[in-house]
Amino acid sequence: MPVFLFGHSMGGLSVIRTMMEKQLPVRGVVLSSPCLALYDPPNKALTAVAKGIHRIVPTFSVKSGIKTDHATRNEDVRSDFHKDELFVHTVSVRWYQEMQKAMKTSLDHAYEFPNVSLLLLQAGEDYLVEKTASHEWFNRLRIEDRSMREWRGLYHELFNEPEREDVFRFMLYFMWQRLGRL
């Protein structure tokens, strides 16, 4: 059975890094607003302090700064986020340093991404990840079958936006096209 690997946001970053290191035998990869750079990163002073603190107190945590109104325009989903105990409210400085390293490696070594079918879906109004980094990464790839679609007016959580049915259909069409090539 053909496998498509999907990753959204930080999960997209994880999929990128996994594919670069493990080169899993998948039929294709779908990324949704992958976290390759933050839209509103911490200032340079705070980042410098975090570099030192993460070696001494790696579990030291700070507020993530993620606001539900920046994630989606869908009020029902925003309400659910507030009730979700898995929603990230704080992050450790070690987590932040590791994420920074993964984002930099992904951008600097995009050419190491394996030659598998790729669909990158990017929110046009993304206030969590920097969409220009997705374009930059995509343009550095050395793969034969790649597609990118920026969804103008949609926020970060593409699959939770009011237009989510269109996003799902677009993704499924991409997958069905690749399945037809078997």
Secondary structure as GFF3:
##gff-version 3
##sequence-region A 1 182
A	DSSP	beta_strand	4	8	.	.	.	ID=ss1
A	DSSP	alpha_helix	10	22	.	.	.	ID=ss2
A	DSSP	beta_strand	28	32	.	.	.	ID=ss3
A	DSSP	alpha_helix	44	56	.	.	.	ID=ss4
A	DSSP	beta_strand	61	63	.	.	.	ID=ss5
A	DSSP	alpha_helix	68	71	.	.	.	ID=ss6
A	DSSP	alpha_helix	75	83	.	.	.	ID=ss7
A	DSSP	beta_strand	90	92	.	.	.	ID=ss8
A	DSSP	alpha_helix	93	108	.	.	.	ID=ss9
A	DSSP	three_ten_helix	110	112	.	.	.	ID=ss10
A	DSSP	beta_strand	117	123	.	.	.	ID=ss11
A	DSSP	alpha_helix	131	140	.	.	.	ID=ss12
A	DSSP	beta_strand	146	151	.	.	.	ID=ss13
A	DSSP	three_ten_helix	158	160	.	.	.	ID=ss14
A	DSSP	alpha_helix	164	179	.	.	.	ID=ss15
###
